[in-house]
Amino acid sequence: MLKKSRFFMSLTLLAALTAGCSTVSKEPAATGESTPGTAAEQNLDITIGRAFDVSGLDPGFLTENAQVVDNIFDTLVKRDENEKLIPGLATSWKQVDDLTWEFKLREGVSFTNGEPFNAEAVKYSLDRVIDPASNAPTASYVSTIDKVEAIDDYTVHVITKKPDPLIPTRFNRYPTEVVPPKYAEEVGQEEFAQKPIGTGPYKFVSWDKGSNVVLEANADYWNGAPEVKKVTFRSIPEASTRVSALLNGEVDIVTGVSPEDRSKIESSSNARLSTVERAGNTVYVGFKTDVKPFNDPKVRQALNYAIDVDTIVDKVLQGAAVRTNSLIGPKDFGYAGEPEGYNYDPEKAKQLLAEAGYPDGFSITLDTVSWYIKNTDVAQVIAEQLKAVGVTVKVNNVESSVYRTLVPAGKQSDMYVLGWSSTNTLDADAAIYAILRSGESYSTYHNADVDAKLDEARSSTDENKRTELYKEIQDEVIKDAPRIFLYQENQYYGVSDSLNWDGRVDTSIQVSTITAKTQ
């Protein structure tokens, strides 16, 4: 709950207070006391409860979503409340030839340590991600880029290997967030990930690992100082504990509201539920398709037939997701409706296993992680359903920070749960390239025809052609079954009634857009 009080302390002292419920302090105006409730007089201090802590704060090397770093750094291109691309650190952009995009940069912007933002900073920020020696887990998003050239202080040319119509979209997501070259070189990549500096609306204050990240407003932000003066991203792994913290006024926004906790928020007198349908991850069971028994398409198809996805969605998730065979969401460019997938048919599953040489089934470990709604319950149901066709599954719950390392390194079990989405690019390329293209960090699938079509779709400037290619890719992938197709999660947030904010389809939490409700 927001509380009103006199502003008798400096912002420095305010920032040192222990994170708790949000506060609004009312500052005396220079010419007498102002009318309460206007944004200019409010100094919001809010706490956001999330399911997990960050593993690092370097936008070029993230292995998780960018909800925290998006508030510290800026991109050249942004999205407005309607998800439309708008200028960010770039004031304009245009394609000057088939392989070259030109960005004109915003002048007079500085990093929060005083280092100037310019074309060299943009070039440096991209070079460190696309350099193969860096092994950046985010590299697939910008792997179409050949090089970046600083034409003058405020003009950048992005040169691609093949035509890429998505360059403006790619410069709207975290691998392209701009970092200060001098500081980054001085401290090195490891320390930069612990103590980041950007041009964004918020400055890094502290990171208590496993507990919280604290940011404070950048008073000199080029797009105007935000109303929220301090934000704490607090790690609260247990979903019910997060909701209790919201209802008790300990936090102001919570992510990942579980199905059973939705009604608690809806019936609350001090909080509300913000719902964004199909804005979450598309969750699936992946196979390492180059090892037995998953190198046989019949085995992979059999396991798809063996899973009753409708029951999982309706009974386990209580309708908190939408069954899908599509790897592309309805908000993404390239979505062509729901392709036909696998019906629940355990007898067909047994038949295919027998044809593949496994009439008595086999034993396997299934890795899962707490990033997804009721992940353990879902994994246990999958294990029970596979047991019915002779496949014995050991469910292995992997700690979040460990999973972030195992999966991109390909060291997870041969059968594993993973979720993916287009994040804020809202394009099929981001939704499927990294998890289907041979050689990508998160891909455990190898199909030369699919690779060729993925590459062609990336470089085609014909939107109709791209849409057709993505349809062909999905049809082929469903038939080849490199995963068990499950569902796309809805996103549920709990929000204090004292705040103006709702969830977005791109899952970002832009703290600078949060305001207090006036009395």
VEXDREN-2710 file (C-alpha; in Angstrom, 1 decimal):
% VEXDREN-2710
k/r/px/py/pz
1/MET/0.0/0.0/0.0
2/LEU/1.3/3.5/-0.8
3/LYS/1.7/5.7/2.2
4/LYS/1.9/9.5/2.3
5/SER/4.4/11.3/4.4
6/ARG/6.4/14.5/4.6
7/PHE/9.7/14.5/2.6
8/PHE/12.1/15.3/5.5
9/MET/15.1/13.3/4.3
10/SER/17.4/13.4/1.3
11/LEU/17.1/11.0/-1.6
12/THR/20.4/9.5/-0.5
13/LEU/19.0/8.5/2.9
14/LEU/15.8/7.4/1.3
15/ALA/17.7/5.0/-1.0
16/ALA/19.4/3.5/2.0
17/LEU/16.1/2.4/3.6
18/THR/15.3/-1.3/3.7
19/ALA/13.2/-2.4/0.7
20/GLY/9.6/-2.9/1.8
21/CYS/6.2/-1.6/0.8
22/SER/6.1/1.3/-1.6
23/THR/6.1/4.9/-0.4
24/VAL/5.1/8.2/-1.7
25/SER/6.8/11.2/-0.2
26/LYS/5.4/14.7/-0.7
27/GLU/8.1/17.4/-1.2
28/PRO/7.4/20.9/-0.2
29/ALA/7.3/23.2/-3.2
30/ALA/9.6/26.2/-3.4
31/THR/6.6/28.6/-3.1
32/GLY/4.5/26.9/-0.4
33/GLU/2.9/23.5/-0.2
34/SER/1.6/22.0/-3.4
35/THR/-1.7/20.1/-3.9
36/PRO/-1.2/16.4/-3.0
37/GLY/-1.3/13.7/-5.6
38/THR/0.4/15.2/-8.6
39/ALA/3.2/13.1/-10.2
40/ALA/5.8/15.9/-9.7
41/GLU/5.4/15.8/-5.9
42/GLN/5.6/12.0/-5.6
43/ASN/8.7/10.0/-4.9
44/LEU/7.7/6.4/-5.4
45/ASP/9.7/3.6/-3.8
46/ILE/8.5/0.2/-5.0
47/THR/9.3/-3.4/-4.7
48/ILE/8.7/-6.0/-7.4
49/GLY/8.6/-9.7/-6.4
50/ARG/9.9/-12.1/-9.0
51/ALA/10.4/-15.9/-9.0
52/PHE/14.1/-15.8/-9.4
53/ASP/17.2/-13.6/-9.0
54/VAL/19.3/-12.4/-11.9
55/SER/22.4/-14.4/-12.8
56/GLY/24.2/-11.3/-14.2
57/LEU/23.4/-7.8/-15.4
58/ASP/25.3/-7.6/-18.6
59/PRO/22.8/-7.3/-21.4
60/GLY/25.1/-8.8/-24.0
61/PHE/25.5/-12.0/-22.1
62/LEU/22.1/-12.7/-20.5
63/THR/20.7/-16.2/-19.9
64/GLU/17.4/-15.0/-18.6
65/ASN/14.7/-12.4/-19.4
66/ALA/15.7/-8.8/-19.4
67/GLN/13.2/-7.4/-16.9
68/VAL/15.9/-5.9/-14.7
69/VAL/18.6/-4.8/-17.2
70/ASP/16.0/-3.2/-19.5
71/ASN/15.7/-0.5/-16.8
72/ILE/19.4/0.2/-16.7
73/PHE/20.2/0.3/-20.4
74/ASP/18.7/1.7/-23.6
75/THR/18.3/0.3/-27.1
76/LEU/18.5/2.3/-30.3
77/VAL/14.8/1.4/-31.0
78/LYS/12.0/1.1/-28.4
79/ARG/8.4/-0.1/-28.4
80/ASP/5.5/2.0/-27.2
81/GLU/2.5/0.8/-25.2
82/ASN/1.0/-0.5/-28.4
83/GLU/4.2/-2.5/-29.3
84/LYS/5.0/-0.1/-32.2
85/LEU/8.6/0.6/-32.9
86/ILE/9.6/4.1/-31.9
87/PRO/12.9/6.0/-31.6
88/GLY/15.1/5.3/-28.6
89/LEU/18.8/6.2/-28.6
90/ALA/18.4/6.4/-32.4
91/THR/16.3/9.3/-33.7
92/SER/15.8/7.6/-37.1
93/TRP/16.8/4.6/-39.2
94/LYS/16.7/3.6/-42.8
95/GLN/18.0/0.9/-45.2
96/VAL/20.6/2.5/-47.5
97/ASP/21.2/-0.7/-49.6
98/ASP/20.5/-4.4/-49.4
99/LEU/23.0/-5.0/-46.7
100/THR/23.3/-1.7/-44.9
101/TRP/21.1/0.0/-42.3
102/GLU/21.8/3.5/-41.1
103/PHE/21.0/4.8/-37.6
104/LYS/21.1/8.4/-36.7
105/LEU/21.9/8.7/-33.0
106/ARG/20.5/11.0/-30.3
107/GLU/22.9/13.7/-29.3
108/GLY/23.7/15.0/-25.8
109/VAL/23.2/11.6/-24.0
110/SER/25.6/10.3/-21.4
111/PHE/26.1/7.1/-19.5
112/THR/25.4/7.6/-15.8
113/ASN/29.2/7.7/-15.1
114/GLY/29.5/10.7/-17.4
115/GLU/30.9/8.7/-20.4
116/PRO/29.5/10.0/-23.7
117/PHE/27.0/8.0/-25.7
118/ASN/28.1/8.0/-29.4
119/ALA/28.6/5.8/-32.4
120/GLU/31.7/4.2/-31.0
121/ALA/29.7/3.0/-28.0
122/VAL/27.2/1.4/-30.3
123/LYS/29.9/-0.3/-32.3
124/TYR/31.7/-1.5/-29.2
125/SER/28.4/-2.9/-27.7
126/LEU/27.6/-5.0/-30.8
127/ASP/31.2/-6.1/-31.5
128/ARG/31.5/-7.7/-28.1
129/VAL/28.3/-9.8/-28.7
130/ILE/28.9/-10.9/-32.3
131/ASP/32.6/-11.8/-31.8
132/PRO/32.7/-15.6/-31.9
133/ALA/35.4/-15.7/-29.2
134/SER/32.9/-14.1/-26.8
135/ASN/30.5/-17.1/-26.9
136/ALA/27.7/-14.8/-26.0
137/PRO/24.5/-16.7/-25.3
138/THR/22.5/-13.9/-27.0
139/ALA/24.5/-14.0/-30.2
140/SER/21.9/-15.8/-32.3
141/TYR/19.6/-12.8/-32.1
142/VAL/22.1/-10.6/-33.9
143/SER/24.1/-13.2/-35.9
144/THR/22.9/-11.7/-39.2
145/ILE/25.2/-8.8/-38.5
146/ASP/28.6/-8.8/-40.2
147/LYS/30.0/-5.6/-38.8
148/VAL/29.1/-2.2/-37.3
149/GLU/30.7/1.0/-38.6
150/ALA/30.9/4.3/-36.8
151/ILE/30.5/6.8/-39.7
152/ASP/30.7/9.9/-37.5
153/ASP/29.9/10.6/-33.8
154/TYR/26.2/10.2/-34.3
155/THR/25.8/7.9/-37.4
156/VAL/26.1/4.2/-37.4
157/HIS/26.0/1.7/-40.3
158/VAL/25.0/-1.8/-39.5
159/ILE/26.1/-4.2/-42.3
160/THR/24.6/-7.6/-42.5
161/LYS/25.8/-10.8/-44.1
162/LYS/22.6/-11.2/-46.1
163/PRO/19.6/-8.9/-46.4
164/ASP/17.9/-8.6/-43.0
165/PRO/14.6/-6.8/-42.8
166/LEU/14.5/-7.2/-39.1
167/ILE/17.4/-5.0/-38.1
168/PRO/15.2/-2.3/-36.5
169/THR/13.4/-5.0/-34.6
170/ARG/16.7/-6.6/-33.5
171/PHE/17.9/-3.2/-32.1
172/ASN/14.9/-3.2/-29.8
173/ARG/16.1/-6.0/-27.6
174/TYR/18.7/-6.6/-25.0
175/PRO/21.7/-7.9/-26.9
176/THR/21.9/-4.5/-28.6
177/GLU/21.6/-2.4/-25.4
178/VAL/24.4/0.0/-25.3
179/VAL/27.2/-0.2/-22.8
180/PRO/30.0/2.4/-22.0
181/PRO/33.2/1.2/-23.8
182/LYS/35.8/2.8/-21.4
183/TYR/34.2/1.5/-18.2
184/ALA/33.5/-1.9/-19.6
185/GLU/37.1/-2.3/-20.7
186/GLU/38.4/-1.0/-17.4
187/VAL/36.5/-3.4/-15.2
188/GLY/36.2/-6.4/-17.5
189/GLN/33.2/-8.5/-18.4
190/GLU/32.8/-10.2/-15.0
191/GLU/32.7/-7.1/-12.9
192/PHE/30.6/-5.3/-15.5
193/ALA/27.9/-8.0/-15.0
194/GLN/28.0/-7.3/-11.3
195/LYS/28.1/-3.5/-11.4
196/PRO/26.6/-2.3/-14.7
197/ILE/26.4/1.2/-16.1
198/GLY/24.0/2.3/-18.8
199/THR/22.1/5.3/-20.2
200/GLY/18.7/4.1/-19.0
201/PRO/16.1/5.5/-16.7
202/TYR/17.6/3.8/-13.7
203/LYS/21.1/3.5/-12.1
204/PHE/22.4/0.3/-10.5
205/VAL/22.7/0.6/-6.7
206/SER/23.3/-2.9/-5.4
207/TRP/22.9/-6.6/-5.9
208/ASP/22.4/-8.9/-2.9
209/LYS/22.8/-12.2/-4.7
210/GLY/19.9/-14.5/-4.1
211/SER/17.9/-11.7/-2.6
212/ASN/17.4/-8.5/-4.5
213/VAL/18.6/-5.9/-7.0
214/VAL/18.2/-2.2/-6.2
215/LEU/18.0/0.6/-8.7
216/GLU/17.5/4.3/-8.3
217/ALA/16.1/6.8/-10.8
218/ASN/18.5/8.5/-13.2
219/ALA/17.6/12.1/-12.6
220/ASP/19.3/13.2/-15.8
221/TYR/17.6/10.6/-18.0
222/TRP/17.4/11.9/-21.6
223/ASN/13.7/11.0/-21.8
224/GLY/12.8/12.6/-18.5
225/ALA/13.2/11.5/-14.9
226/PRO/10.8/8.7/-13.9
227/GLU/8.2/9.0/-11.2
228/VAL/9.4/5.9/-9.4
229/LYS/12.6/7.0/-7.6
230/LYS/13.7/3.6/-6.3
231/VAL/12.9/0.1/-7.3
232/THR/13.9/-3.2/-5.7
233/PHE/13.6/-6.4/-7.7
234/ARG/13.2/-9.0/-4.9
235/SER/13.7/-12.7/-5.4
236/ILE/10.8/-14.7/-3.9
237/PRO/10.9/-18.3/-5.4
238/GLU/7.7/-19.6/-3.9
239/ALA/4.6/-18.4/-5.8
240/SER/2.3/-18.4/-2.8
241/THR/4.9/-16.4/-0.8
242/ARG/5.0/-13.8/-3.5
243/VAL/1.3/-13.3/-3.4
244/SER/1.2/-13.1/0.4
245/ALA/3.8/-10.4/0.2
246/LEU/1.7/-8.5/-2.3
247/LEU/-1.5/-8.8/-0.2
248/ASN/0.4/-7.8/3.0
249/GLY/1.8/-4.7/1.3
250/GLU/5.4/-5.9/1.4
251/VAL/5.8/-5.7/-2.4
252/ASP/3.9/-3.8/-5.1
253/ILE/4.0/-6.0/-8.1
254/VAL/4.5/-9.8/-8.4
255/THR/5.2/-11.8/-11.5
256/GLY/4.4/-15.5/-12.1
257/VAL/1.1/-15.6/-10.2
258/SER/0.1/-19.3/-9.9
259/PRO/-3.3/-20.6/-11.1
260/GLU/-4.5/-21.2/-7.5
261/ASP/-3.5/-17.8/-6.3
262/ARG/-5.4/-15.8/-9.0
263/SER/-8.6/-15.8/-7.0
264/LYS/-6.8/-14.5/-3.9
265/ILE/-5.7/-11.4/-5.7
266/GLU/-9.0/-10.9/-7.5
267/SER/-10.9/-10.9/-4.2
268/SER/-8.3/-8.7/-2.5
269/SER/-9.2/-5.1/-1.4
270/ASN/-5.7/-3.8/-2.1
271/ALA/-4.5/-5.5/-5.2
272/ARG/-5.7/-6.6/-8.7
273/LEU/-4.8/-9.2/-11.2
274/SER/-3.3/-8.2/-14.6
275/THR/-3.7/-10.9/-17.2
276/VAL/-1.9/-11.0/-20.6
277/GLU/-3.0/-14.1/-22.6
278/ARG/-0.3/-16.1/-24.4
279/ALA/2.4/-13.6/-23.4
280/GLY/4.5/-16.2/-21.7
281/ASN/6.8/-18.9/-22.8
282/THR/5.9/-21.7/-25.1
283/VAL/6.8/-24.6/-22.9
284/TYR/7.9/-27.9/-24.4
285/VAL/9.9/-31.1/-23.7
286/GLY/13.1/-31.1/-25.7
287/PHE/15.1/-34.1/-26.9
288/LYS/18.7/-34.3/-27.8
289/THR/18.0/-35.7/-31.2
290/ASP/21.5/-37.0/-31.9
291/VAL/21.5/-39.6/-29.1
292/LYS/19.5/-42.8/-28.6
293/PRO/16.6/-43.3/-28.3
294/PHE/15.7/-39.8/-29.4
295/ASN/17.6/-40.0/-32.7
296/ASP/14.7/-42.1/-34.0
297/PRO/11.7/-39.9/-35.1
298/LYS/9.3/-42.8/-34.3
299/VAL/10.3/-42.5/-30.6
300/ARG/9.8/-38.8/-30.6
301/GLN/6.4/-39.1/-32.3
302/ALA/5.4/-41.9/-29.8
303/LEU/6.1/-39.7/-26.8
304/ASN/4.0/-36.9/-28.4
305/TYR/1.1/-39.3/-28.7
306/ALA/1.5/-40.4/-25.1
307/ILE/1.0/-37.0/-23.5
308/ASP/-2.5/-35.7/-22.8
309/VAL/-1.8/-32.0/-23.1
310/ASP/-5.4/-31.0/-22.7
311/THR/-5.6/-32.6/-19.2
312/ILE/-2.4/-30.9/-18.2
313/VAL/-3.6/-27.5/-19.3
314/ASP/-7.1/-27.9/-17.8
315/LYS/-6.4/-29.8/-14.6
316/VAL/-2.8/-29.1/-13.6
317/LEU/-2.5/-25.5/-14.9
318/GLN/-6.2/-24.7/-14.3
319/GLY/-6.4/-22.9/-17.7
320/ALA/-3.3/-20.8/-17.1
321/ALA/-2.0/-21.7/-20.6
322/VAL/-3.2/-22.4/-24.1
323/ARG/-2.4/-25.7/-25.8
324/THR/-0.3/-25.2/-28.9
325/ASN/1.7/-27.1/-31.5
326/SER/3.0/-23.8/-32.9
327/LEU/6.4/-22.5/-31.9
328/ILE/5.2/-19.0/-32.9
329/GLY/2.8/-17.0/-30.9
330/PRO/-0.3/-15.1/-32.2
331/LYS/1.4/-11.8/-31.5
332/ASP/4.4/-12.7/-33.6
333/PHE/4.9/-11.9/-37.3
334/GLY/4.8/-15.2/-39.1
335/TYR/2.0/-16.8/-37.0
336/ALA/-0.3/-18.6/-39.4
337/GLY/-2.8/-20.2/-36.9
338/GLU/-2.5/-23.5/-35.1
339/PRO/-1.0/-26.3/-37.1
340/GLU/-2.4/-29.8/-36.6
341/GLY/-0.3/-31.8/-34.1
342/TYR/-0.6/-35.0/-32.1
343/ASN/-3.8/-36.3/-30.5
344/TYR/-3.6/-38.2/-27.2
345/ASP/-3.3/-41.8/-28.4
346/PRO/-1.4/-44.1/-26.0
347/GLU/-2.0/-47.1/-28.2
348/LYS/-0.4/-45.4/-31.2
349/ALA/2.5/-44.5/-28.9
350/LYS/3.0/-48.1/-27.9
351/GLN/2.8/-49.1/-31.6
352/LEU/5.5/-46.6/-32.6
353/LEU/7.8/-47.6/-29.7
354/ALA/7.6/-51.2/-30.7
355/GLU/8.3/-50.4/-34.4
356/ALA/11.4/-48.4/-33.2
357/GLY/12.6/-51.4/-31.3
358/TYR/11.4/-50.4/-27.8
359/PRO/8.4/-52.7/-27.2
360/ASP/9.1/-52.6/-23.4
361/GLY/10.0/-48.9/-23.4
362/PHE/13.1/-47.5/-21.8
363/SER/14.2/-45.4/-18.8
364/ILE/15.2/-41.7/-19.0
365/THR/15.8/-38.6/-16.9
366/LEU/13.7/-35.5/-17.5
367/ASP/15.2/-32.2/-16.3
368/THR/12.9/-29.4/-15.3
369/VAL/13.3/-26.0/-13.6
370/SER/11.1/-23.6/-11.6
371/TRP/10.9/-21.0/-14.4
372/TYR/7.5/-22.3/-15.6
373/ILE/4.0/-22.5/-14.1
374/LYS/3.7/-25.5/-11.7
375/ASN/6.7/-27.0/-13.5
376/THR/7.2/-29.9/-11.0
377/ASP/3.5/-30.9/-11.1
378/VAL/3.6/-30.8/-14.9
379/ALA/6.7/-32.9/-15.1
380/GLN/5.3/-35.5/-12.7
381/VAL/2.1/-35.8/-14.8
382/ILE/4.2/-36.3/-17.9
383/ALA/6.2/-39.0/-16.2
384/GLU/3.0/-40.8/-15.2
385/GLN/1.6/-40.6/-18.7
386/LEU/4.8/-41.9/-20.2
387/LYS/4.9/-44.7/-17.7
388/ALA/1.6/-45.9/-19.1
389/VAL/3.3/-46.6/-22.5
390/GLY/6.3/-48.3/-20.9
391/VAL/8.7/-45.3/-20.5
392/THR/10.1/-44.8/-17.0
393/VAL/10.9/-41.2/-16.3
394/LYS/13.0/-39.8/-13.4
395/VAL/12.1/-36.2/-12.8
396/ASN/15.1/-34.1/-12.0
397/ASN/14.4/-30.6/-10.6
398/VAL/17.5/-28.5/-11.5
399/GLU/18.3/-25.3/-9.5
400/SER/17.6/-22.2/-11.6
401/SER/21.2/-20.8/-11.7
402/VAL/22.6/-24.2/-12.6
403/TYR/20.0/-24.7/-15.4
404/ARG/21.0/-21.4/-16.9
405/THR/24.5/-22.7/-17.4
406/LEU/23.7/-26.3/-18.4
407/VAL/21.2/-25.7/-21.2
408/PRO/23.2/-23.3/-23.4
409/ALA/26.2/-25.5/-22.9
410/GLY/24.2/-28.6/-24.0
411/LYS/24.9/-30.4/-20.7
412/GLN/21.3/-30.9/-19.6
413/SER/19.8/-34.4/-19.7
414/ASP/18.8/-35.9/-23.0
415/MET/15.2/-35.1/-22.3
416/TYR/14.4/-31.7/-20.7
417/VAL/11.8/-29.0/-20.2
418/LEU/12.4/-25.6/-21.8
419/GLY/10.3/-22.6/-22.6
420/TRP/10.9/-20.0/-25.3
421/SER/9.2/-16.9/-26.7
422/SER/9.8/-14.1/-29.2
423/THR/10.3/-11.7/-26.2
424/ASN/10.1/-8.2/-27.4
425/THR/10.9/-8.7/-31.1
426/LEU/7.5/-10.2/-31.7
427/ASP/8.8/-12.0/-34.8
428/ALA/8.9/-15.7/-35.7
429/ASP/12.7/-15.5/-36.1
430/ALA/13.2/-14.9/-32.4
431/ALA/10.6/-17.5/-31.5
432/ILE/12.3/-20.4/-33.3
433/TYR/15.7/-19.7/-34.8
434/ALA/17.7/-20.2/-31.5
435/ILE/16.0/-23.5/-30.6
436/LEU/15.8/-25.1/-34.1
437/ARG/18.9/-24.0/-36.0
438/SER/21.7/-26.5/-35.9
439/GLY/24.7/-25.2/-33.9
440/GLU/22.7/-22.6/-31.9
441/SER/23.3/-22.7/-28.1
442/TYR/19.8/-23.7/-27.2
443/SER/19.1/-26.1/-30.1
444/THR/19.4/-29.8/-29.8
445/TYR/18.0/-30.5/-33.2
446/HIS/19.7/-31.0/-36.6
447/ASN/17.7/-30.8/-39.8
448/ALA/19.5/-29.5/-42.9
449/ASP/16.2/-28.6/-44.7
450/VAL/14.9/-26.7/-41.7
451/ASP/18.2/-24.9/-41.3
452/ALA/18.1/-23.7/-44.9
453/LYS/14.5/-22.4/-44.5
454/LEU/15.3/-20.7/-41.3
455/ASP/18.3/-18.9/-43.0
456/GLU/16.1/-18.0/-46.0
457/ALA/13.3/-16.6/-43.8
458/ARG/15.9/-14.4/-42.0
459/SER/17.1/-12.8/-45.1
460/SER/13.9/-12.5/-47.2
461/THR/12.4/-9.0/-47.6
462/ASP/9.2/-10.5/-48.9
463/GLU/6.8/-10.8/-46.0
464/ASN/4.5/-13.2/-47.7
465/LYS/7.5/-15.4/-48.5
466/ARG/8.7/-15.3/-44.9
467/THR/5.2/-16.3/-43.6
468/GLU/5.1/-19.2/-46.0
469/LEU/8.6/-20.4/-45.0
470/TYR/7.6/-20.3/-41.3
471/LYS/4.5/-22.4/-42.1
472/GLU/6.7/-24.9/-44.0
473/ILE/9.2/-25.0/-41.1
474/GLN/6.5/-25.7/-38.5
475/ASP/4.9/-28.4/-40.6
476/GLU/8.2/-30.2/-41.0
477/VAL/9.1/-29.8/-37.4
478/ILE/5.8/-31.2/-36.2
479/LYS/6.3/-34.3/-38.3
480/ASP/9.9/-34.7/-37.2
481/ALA/8.9/-34.1/-33.6
482/PRO/12.2/-32.9/-32.0
483/ARG/10.2/-32.1/-28.9
484/ILE/6.9/-32.8/-27.1
485/PHE/4.6/-29.9/-28.0
486/LEU/2.8/-28.6/-25.0
487/TYR/1.4/-25.1/-24.4
488/GLN/2.0/-21.3/-24.2
489/GLU/1.7/-19.8/-20.8
490/ASN/-0.5/-16.8/-20.0
491/GLN/1.1/-14.1/-17.9
492/TYR/-0.4/-13.2/-14.6
493/TYR/0.8/-10.3/-12.4
494/GLY/-0.4/-9.1/-9.1
495/VAL/-0.5/-5.3/-8.9
496/SER/-1.1/-3.0/-5.9
497/ASP/-4.2/-0.9/-6.4
498/SER/-2.1/2.1/-5.6
499/LEU/-0.2/1.8/-8.9
500/ASN/-1.0/2.5/-12.5
501/TRP/0.6/-0.4/-14.4
502/ASP/-0.4/-3.5/-16.4
503/GLY/1.6/-6.4/-17.9
504/ARG/2.7/-6.3/-21.5
505/VAL/2.8/-9.0/-24.2
506/ASP/6.6/-8.6/-24.5
507/THR/6.9/-9.4/-20.7
508/SER/9.0/-6.3/-20.0
509/ILE/8.5/-4.3/-16.8
510/GLN/9.3/-0.7/-17.8
511/VAL/9.5/0.8/-14.3
512/SER/9.7/4.3/-15.8
513/THR/6.1/4.0/-17.0
514/ILE/4.8/3.1/-13.5
515/THR/2.9/5.9/-11.7
516/ALA/0.9/6.3/-8.5
517/LYS/-2.8/6.5/-8.7
518/THR/-4.0/9.9/-7.6
519/GLN/-6.3/10.2/-4.6
END
